[in-house]
Amino acid sequence: MHPAKFNVSLFLQQKRWRKRCSRLRTAMLRKRARARAEEHRLIRLTSFGKHSVLIDLLAKVHTKAPPSQGSLIELTVPKTFSMLTEPALAISMVAAFAKSIRGMLPRAIKVDMSKVIEQDLGAHVLLDKLVDEIDQEAKASLREIRWSGNYPENPPMARFVRAMGIVKQLGVEHEYPGPSEQAKLKIFQRHCRHYVVAIRPTSADDRSIAVQRFAEHMDSCLKNAKRRLTPLARAKLCDYVGEIIDNAIQHAGMNDWTIQGYLDTSLATPMCEIVILNFGKSFAETLEELPSDSYTTEQITGYLDRHAKGGFFNRTWNREALLTLIALQGMVSSKNRSKVDTRGQGTADLIEFFQKVHDECNGHAGSEKARMSIISGGTRIVFDGTYRIKPNENRTRIIAFNAQNDLYSPPDAKYVTSLQGTRLPGTLIAIQFPLSAGNTTGEAKNG
């Protein structure tokens, strides 16, 4: 029997007690959040000062001086905002935005996405990272920026911005998707800020948690297509992602990484998107800085000489692009010291993982296809299943993006090319593949 029916006084007393406990708990959580925010601000100030290192890196990409915009900056996002389709355009826009706020933080920023007709997670991850840095820099300076903007006209795209994009990044809770919309979304986000790790070196734990949670996210997405990861596939996926994050930290020179995933199951053909982003040195810059007598330099010198002497280099195919391509191959790592070292497998493993995803997803009806892009420094490399990574006579995995699968010959310019007039100060890996229960039959257990 309910207490209110036999003891009203006791019922009201318990009700007041529960409300008071709830208020105390809410107050405690808010106090704890304010303390963490202040700690975050102080860590940033003592580590890097008031100005963001990442904003500086992005601002240097845009060489032209921005027009004076006063206290209000208006950012117009282009029609195609995609790291898979138009990476140079997306990077240039974000870099110009960074340049425009580098001189002095504005009082207000308006982001207009109303013209967007194509977008992907990769472009938004880059923009949101900059927005987060702007927001943190403002807090470190005890300033407030008023944010406003317009959504894309396409409802699913607008839903993405509200659930995963700039709205979520700024914590504008009243604009979040409602419960019914949120239930149809599968979202994953883990990141490590460079200035926090400098004071609290917990990156190993962060990486371990991130890869485990990411595997859980992937399993959750696959359930929508009546699939699941086998225990072996799950372990391998954790190994791949963990090694990529480790490589980013060890080679890039900055401990700043982000891994995100997004799936909107309400779409006719849901597209599962995965993005891994890190700032710092590119693949090519890491190899360029190796000593001339190092084992890895000896590995790659022959390829560089052949392309230079053969007159293969041109406006879209240059030394940096070749070094980036070489960095993808199995057994190539700046950490290797001899033939017996086995570093340099992480990216090759990821490429093979994508090939399996491509074969599985593209075997079903539908116009949407799996694709992957790796953007590092000034180079873009595209994967769509046309060219595949294969072992050579020495059992080393090679993908050269040409018919001969030969690194001594130039690659197909459609798949490996230099970004014109811009570059990414780091490396971004973007994967997108269709995942629809309507395109599958039964329960698949393969890796």
C-alpha positions as CSV (number, residue, x, y, z in Angstrom):
1,M,0.0,0.0,0.0
2,H,1.3,3.5,-0.9
3,P,2.5,5.5,2.2
4,A,0.1,8.4,1.3
5,K,-2.9,6.2,2.0
6,F,-2.0,5.3,5.6
7,N,0.4,8.0,6.8
8,V,0.2,11.3,5.0
9,S,2.6,13.0,7.4
10,L,5.3,10.4,6.9
11,F,4.8,10.5,3.1
12,L,5.2,14.3,3.0
13,Q,8.3,14.1,5.2
14,Q,9.9,11.5,3.0
15,K,9.0,13.5,-0.1
16,R,10.6,16.7,1.3
17,W,13.7,14.7,2.3
18,R,14.0,13.3,-1.2
19,K,13.7,16.8,-2.8
20,R,16.3,18.2,-0.4
21,C,18.7,15.3,-1.2
22,S,18.2,16.0,-4.9
23,R,18.9,19.7,-4.4
24,L,22.0,19.0,-2.4
25,R,23.2,16.6,-5.0
26,T,22.6,19.1,-7.8
27,A,24.4,21.8,-5.9
28,M,27.4,19.5,-5.3
29,L,27.6,18.5,-8.9
30,R,27.5,22.1,-10.0
31,K,30.2,23.0,-7.5
32,R,32.3,20.2,-8.7
33,A,31.9,21.3,-12.3
34,R,32.9,24.9,-11.5
35,A,35.9,23.6,-9.7
36,R,36.9,21.4,-12.7
37,A,36.4,24.3,-15.0
38,E,38.6,26.6,-12.9
39,E,41.2,23.9,-12.7
40,H,41.1,23.5,-16.4
41,R,41.5,27.2,-16.9
42,L,44.5,27.4,-14.5
43,I,46.2,24.4,-16.1
44,R,45.8,26.0,-19.5
45,L,47.3,29.3,-18.3
46,T,50.2,27.7,-16.5
47,S,51.0,25.4,-19.5
48,F,50.4,27.5,-22.6
49,G,49.3,31.0,-21.5
50,K,46.1,32.6,-22.7
51,H,46.5,31.8,-26.4
52,S,45.7,28.5,-27.9
53,V,48.5,26.5,-29.6
54,L,46.0,24.9,-31.9
55,I,44.5,28.2,-33.0
56,D,48.0,29.3,-33.8
57,L,48.7,26.2,-35.9
58,L,45.5,26.6,-37.9
59,A,46.0,30.4,-38.3
60,K,49.4,29.8,-39.9
61,V,47.8,27.7,-42.6
62,H,45.9,30.7,-43.9
63,T,48.6,33.1,-45.2
64,K,46.3,36.0,-46.3
65,A,45.5,38.6,-43.7
66,P,41.8,38.5,-42.9
67,P,39.6,41.6,-43.4
68,S,38.9,43.6,-40.2
69,Q,35.6,42.4,-38.8
70,G,35.3,44.4,-35.6
71,S,33.6,42.8,-32.6
72,L,31.4,40.5,-34.7
73,I,32.7,37.7,-36.9
74,E,30.4,36.1,-39.5
75,L,31.5,32.6,-40.7
76,T,29.7,31.3,-43.8
77,V,30.1,27.5,-44.2
78,P,30.4,26.5,-47.9
79,K,27.9,24.3,-49.7
80,T,30.2,21.3,-49.6
81,F,31.7,21.0,-46.1
82,S,33.4,17.7,-46.3
83,M,36.9,16.2,-45.7
84,L,36.0,13.3,-47.9
85,T,34.9,15.3,-50.9
86,E,36.5,18.8,-50.6
87,P,39.1,18.7,-47.9
88,A,41.1,21.7,-49.2
89,L,37.9,23.9,-49.1
90,A,37.0,22.7,-45.5
91,I,40.5,23.2,-44.2
92,S,40.9,26.7,-45.8
93,M,37.6,27.8,-44.3
94,V,38.5,26.6,-40.8
95,A,42.0,28.1,-41.1
96,A,40.7,31.5,-42.3
97,F,38.3,31.4,-39.3
98,A,41.3,30.8,-37.0
99,K,43.2,33.6,-38.6
100,S,40.3,36.1,-38.2
101,I,40.1,35.6,-34.4
102,R,43.9,35.3,-33.7
103,G,44.4,39.1,-33.4
104,M,41.7,39.6,-30.8
105,L,38.8,37.6,-29.6
106,P,35.5,39.0,-30.9
107,R,32.5,39.7,-28.7
108,A,30.2,37.7,-31.0
109,I,30.5,35.0,-33.6
110,K,27.8,34.0,-36.1
111,V,28.1,30.7,-37.9
112,D,25.9,30.4,-41.0
113,M,25.3,26.8,-42.2
114,S,22.2,27.5,-44.2
115,K,23.9,26.9,-47.6
116,V,25.3,23.5,-46.7
117,I,24.1,20.7,-48.9
118,E,26.8,18.2,-48.2
119,Q,28.7,17.6,-45.0
120,D,30.6,14.9,-43.1
121,L,31.8,14.2,-39.6
122,G,35.5,14.9,-40.5
123,A,34.9,18.6,-41.5
124,H,32.8,19.2,-38.4
125,V,35.4,17.6,-36.1
126,L,38.0,20.0,-37.4
127,L,35.6,23.0,-37.0
128,D,34.4,21.9,-33.6
129,K,38.0,21.5,-32.4
130,L,38.6,25.1,-33.3
131,V,35.4,26.2,-31.7
132,D,36.4,24.4,-28.5
133,E,39.8,26.1,-28.5
134,I,38.1,29.5,-29.0
135,D,35.7,28.8,-26.2
136,Q,38.5,27.7,-23.8
137,E,40.7,30.7,-24.8
138,A,37.8,33.0,-24.0
139,K,37.3,31.3,-20.6
140,A,41.1,31.5,-19.8
141,S,40.9,35.3,-20.5
142,L,37.7,35.6,-18.5
143,R,35.8,36.8,-21.5
144,E,32.4,35.8,-23.0
145,I,31.6,35.3,-26.6
146,R,28.0,35.4,-27.9
147,W,27.5,32.6,-30.4
148,S,24.6,32.5,-32.9
149,G,24.0,30.9,-36.3
150,N,21.7,29.2,-38.8
151,Y,21.3,25.4,-39.4
152,P,21.5,23.6,-42.7
153,E,18.1,23.4,-44.4
154,N,18.3,19.7,-44.7
155,P,16.6,18.2,-41.5
156,P,19.1,15.3,-41.0
157,M,22.0,17.7,-41.4
158,A,20.5,20.1,-38.9
159,R,20.0,17.2,-36.6
160,F,23.7,16.3,-36.9
161,V,24.7,19.9,-36.0
162,R,22.4,19.9,-32.9
163,A,23.5,16.4,-31.8
164,M,27.2,16.3,-32.6
165,G,28.3,19.6,-34.1
166,I,28.9,23.1,-32.9
167,V,25.7,23.2,-30.9
168,K,26.8,20.2,-28.8
169,Q,30.3,21.5,-28.6
170,L,29.2,24.8,-27.1
171,G,26.7,23.0,-24.7
172,V,23.6,24.8,-26.0
173,E,21.3,22.3,-24.3
174,H,18.0,23.8,-25.3
175,E,19.0,23.2,-29.0
176,Y,19.8,19.5,-28.5
177,P,17.6,16.9,-30.3
178,G,14.6,15.7,-28.3
179,P,14.4,12.2,-26.7
180,S,12.7,10.6,-29.7
181,E,15.4,12.0,-32.1
182,Q,18.2,11.2,-29.8
183,A,17.1,7.6,-29.5
184,K,17.8,7.1,-33.2
185,L,21.3,8.4,-33.0
186,K,24.5,6.6,-32.1
187,I,27.2,9.0,-31.0
188,F,30.7,8.5,-29.8
189,Q,33.3,11.1,-28.8
190,R,36.6,10.9,-26.8
191,H,39.4,13.4,-26.9
192,C,42.6,14.3,-25.1
193,R,43.6,18.0,-24.9
194,H,47.2,18.7,-25.2
195,Y,47.5,21.2,-22.4
196,V,45.7,18.9,-19.8
197,V,48.1,16.0,-20.4
198,A,51.1,18.3,-19.9
199,I,50.1,18.6,-16.2
200,R,48.2,15.4,-15.7
201,P,49.9,12.6,-17.7
202,T,47.0,10.1,-17.8
203,S,47.2,9.5,-21.6
204,A,47.7,5.8,-21.3
205,D,44.5,5.3,-19.3
206,D,42.7,7.7,-21.6
207,R,43.7,5.8,-24.7
208,S,42.7,2.4,-23.2
209,I,39.3,3.7,-22.2
210,A,38.8,5.4,-25.6
211,V,39.5,2.3,-27.6
212,Q,37.3,0.1,-25.5
213,R,34.4,2.5,-25.6
214,F,34.9,2.9,-29.4
215,A,34.6,-0.8,-29.9
216,E,31.4,-0.7,-27.9
217,H,30.1,2.1,-30.1
218,M,31.0,0.1,-33.3
219,D,29.1,-2.9,-31.9
220,S,26.1,-0.7,-31.2
221,C,26.2,0.6,-34.7
222,L,26.5,-2.9,-36.2
223,K,23.5,-4.1,-34.3
224,N,21.4,-1.8,-36.5
225,A,22.4,-4.0,-39.5
226,K,22.0,-7.2,-37.6
227,R,25.7,-7.7,-37.3
228,R,28.2,-7.8,-34.5
229,L,32.0,-7.9,-33.9
230,T,33.4,-11.3,-33.0
231,P,35.7,-11.2,-29.9
232,L,38.7,-11.5,-32.2
233,A,37.5,-8.7,-34.4
234,R,36.8,-6.5,-31.4
235,A,40.3,-7.1,-30.0
236,K,41.8,-6.3,-33.4
237,L,39.8,-3.1,-33.7
238,C,41.0,-2.0,-30.3
239,D,44.6,-2.8,-31.3
240,Y,44.3,-0.8,-34.6
241,V,42.8,2.3,-33.0
242,G,45.1,2.1,-30.0
243,E,48.2,1.9,-32.2
244,I,47.0,4.8,-34.4
245,I,46.5,7.0,-31.3
246,D,49.9,5.9,-29.9
247,N,51.6,6.7,-33.2
248,A,49.9,10.1,-33.3
249,I,51.3,10.9,-29.8
250,Q,54.8,9.5,-30.4
251,H,55.3,10.9,-33.9
252,A,53.3,14.1,-34.1
253,G,55.0,15.8,-31.1
254,M,51.7,16.8,-29.6
255,N,49.4,14.8,-27.2
256,D,46.2,16.0,-28.7
257,W,43.8,13.5,-30.3
258,T,40.1,13.1,-31.0
259,I,38.1,10.1,-32.0
260,Q,34.4,10.4,-32.9
261,G,31.7,8.3,-34.4
262,Y,28.2,9.1,-35.7
263,L,25.2,7.1,-37.0
264,D,21.7,8.4,-37.7
265,T,19.6,5.2,-37.9
266,S,16.5,7.2,-39.1
267,L,17.9,7.7,-42.6
268,A,16.9,5.5,-45.5
269,T,20.6,4.4,-45.8
270,P,22.3,5.1,-42.5
271,M,26.0,6.1,-42.9
272,C,28.4,5.1,-40.1
273,E,31.1,7.8,-39.8
274,I,34.4,7.5,-37.9
275,V,37.0,10.2,-37.6
276,I,40.4,10.2,-35.9
277,L,42.2,13.6,-35.7
278,N,45.5,14.6,-34.2
279,F,47.4,17.8,-34.4
280,G,51.2,18.2,-34.7
281,K,53.7,16.9,-37.2
282,S,52.4,15.2,-40.4
283,F,53.5,11.8,-41.7
284,A,55.9,13.5,-44.1
285,E,57.4,15.9,-41.5
286,T,58.1,13.0,-39.2
287,L,60.1,11.2,-41.9
288,E,61.8,14.4,-43.1
289,E,63.3,15.0,-39.6
290,L,65.0,11.6,-39.4
291,P,68.8,11.6,-39.4
292,S,70.3,10.9,-42.8
293,D,72.0,7.7,-41.5
294,S,68.8,6.2,-39.9
295,Y,67.4,2.8,-41.0
296,T,64.1,4.3,-42.1
297,T,65.8,7.0,-44.2
298,E,67.8,4.3,-46.0
299,Q,64.5,2.5,-46.6
300,I,62.8,5.5,-48.3
301,T,65.8,7.1,-50.1
302,G,65.5,4.9,-53.1
303,Y,61.9,5.8,-53.7
304,L,62.7,9.5,-53.4
305,D,65.6,9.3,-55.8
306,R,63.7,7.3,-58.4
307,H,60.8,9.8,-58.5
308,A,63.1,12.8,-58.6
309,K,65.4,11.4,-61.3
310,G,62.4,10.1,-63.3
311,G,60.9,13.6,-63.4
312,F,57.7,12.3,-61.8
313,F,57.2,15.2,-59.4
314,N,54.8,18.0,-60.5
315,R,52.3,20.4,-59.1
316,T,50.0,17.8,-57.6
317,W,52.6,15.0,-56.9
318,N,55.6,16.1,-54.8
319,R,58.1,14.9,-52.3
320,E,55.7,15.5,-49.4
321,A,53.0,13.4,-51.0
322,L,55.5,10.6,-51.7
323,L,56.7,10.5,-48.1
324,T,53.1,10.4,-46.9
325,L,52.3,7.5,-49.2
326,I,55.5,5.7,-48.0
327,A,54.4,6.2,-44.4
328,L,51.3,4.1,-45.0
329,Q,53.2,1.0,-46.0
330,G,53.7,-1.9,-43.7
331,M,57.0,-2.0,-41.8
332,V,57.7,1.7,-42.3
333,S,58.1,3.6,-39.1
334,S,60.4,6.4,-37.8
335,K,60.9,4.2,-34.7
336,N,62.4,1.2,-36.6
337,R,66.2,0.7,-36.2
338,S,66.7,-2.5,-38.3
339,K,65.0,-5.1,-40.4
340,V,64.0,-7.1,-37.3
341,D,61.9,-4.1,-35.9
342,T,58.2,-4.5,-36.7
343,R,56.8,-1.1,-36.0
344,G,54.7,0.6,-38.7
345,Q,51.8,-1.8,-38.9
346,G,49.0,0.4,-37.4
347,T,48.1,2.3,-40.6
348,A,48.4,-0.8,-42.8
349,D,46.1,-2.7,-40.3
350,L,43.6,0.1,-40.6
351,I,43.7,0.0,-44.4
352,E,43.0,-3.7,-44.3
353,F,40.1,-3.1,-41.8
354,F,38.6,-0.6,-44.3
355,Q,38.9,-3.1,-47.1
356,K,36.9,-5.7,-45.1
357,V,34.3,-3.1,-44.3
358,H,34.2,-2.0,-48.0
359,D,33.8,-5.6,-49.2
360,E,31.0,-6.3,-46.7
361,C,29.0,-3.1,-47.2
362,N,29.4,-2.7,-50.9
363,G,28.2,-6.3,-51.5
364,H,24.7,-5.1,-51.0
365,A,22.3,-3.0,-53.1
366,G,22.4,0.7,-52.8
367,S,24.2,3.7,-54.3
368,E,26.1,4.6,-51.2
369,K,29.6,3.2,-51.0
370,A,32.2,2.9,-48.3
371,R,35.1,5.3,-48.6
372,M,38.1,6.5,-46.5
373,S,40.4,9.4,-46.6
374,I,43.7,10.1,-44.9
375,I,44.8,13.8,-44.8
376,S,48.2,14.5,-43.4
377,G,49.9,17.9,-43.9
378,G,49.5,18.9,-47.5
379,T,48.6,15.5,-48.8
380,R,45.2,13.7,-49.4
381,I,44.9,9.9,-49.9
382,V,41.6,8.4,-50.9
383,F,40.4,4.8,-50.5
384,D,37.3,3.4,-52.2
385,G,38.3,-0.2,-52.9
386,T,39.8,0.4,-56.3
387,Y,43.4,0.0,-55.1
388,R,44.1,-2.5,-52.3
389,I,46.9,-3.2,-49.9
390,K,48.7,-6.5,-50.7
391,P,51.8,-8.3,-49.5
392,N,54.8,-8.2,-51.8
393,E,57.4,-11.0,-52.3
394,N,58.9,-10.2,-48.9
395,R,55.4,-10.4,-47.3
396,T,55.5,-6.6,-46.6
397,R,52.1,-5.0,-47.2
398,I,52.1,-2.4,-50.0
399,I,49.5,-0.1,-51.5
400,A,51.0,2.1,-54.2
401,F,47.7,3.2,-55.9
402,N,48.8,2.2,-59.4
403,A,48.1,-0.9,-61.5
404,Q,51.6,-2.4,-60.8
405,N,51.3,-1.7,-57.0
406,D,54.8,-0.3,-57.4
407,L,56.1,2.5,-55.2
408,Y,58.8,3.3,-57.7
409,S,56.0,4.5,-60.1
410,P,53.7,7.5,-59.6
411,P,50.3,6.8,-58.1
412,D,46.9,7.5,-59.6
413,A,46.4,11.3,-59.2
414,K,42.7,10.7,-58.4
415,Y,43.7,8.9,-55.2
416,V,46.9,10.5,-54.0
417,T,47.4,14.2,-54.5
418,S,48.7,17.4,-52.9
419,L,46.2,19.8,-51.3
420,Q,46.5,23.0,-53.3
421,G,47.1,26.2,-51.3
422,T,46.4,24.7,-47.9
423,R,47.4,22.0,-45.4
424,L,46.3,20.3,-42.2
425,P,48.6,20.8,-39.2
426,G,48.3,17.2,-38.2
427,T,46.6,14.1,-39.5
428,L,42.9,13.2,-40.0
429,I,41.5,9.8,-40.9
430,A,37.8,9.8,-42.0
431,I,35.8,6.6,-42.7
432,Q,32.2,6.5,-44.0
433,F,30.3,3.4,-44.9
434,P,26.6,2.4,-45.4
435,L,25.0,0.4,-42.6
436,S,21.4,-0.6,-43.2
437,A,19.4,-3.5,-41.8
438,G,17.5,-3.5,-45.1
439,N,20.6,-4.3,-47.0
440,T,21.5,-7.4,-44.9
441,T,20.3,-10.9,-44.4
442,G,20.7,-12.7,-41.1
443,E,23.4,-12.3,-38.5
444,A,26.9,-11.9,-39.8
445,K,29.8,-12.7,-37.4
446,N,32.8,-12.1,-39.6
447,G,35.4,-9.6,-38.6
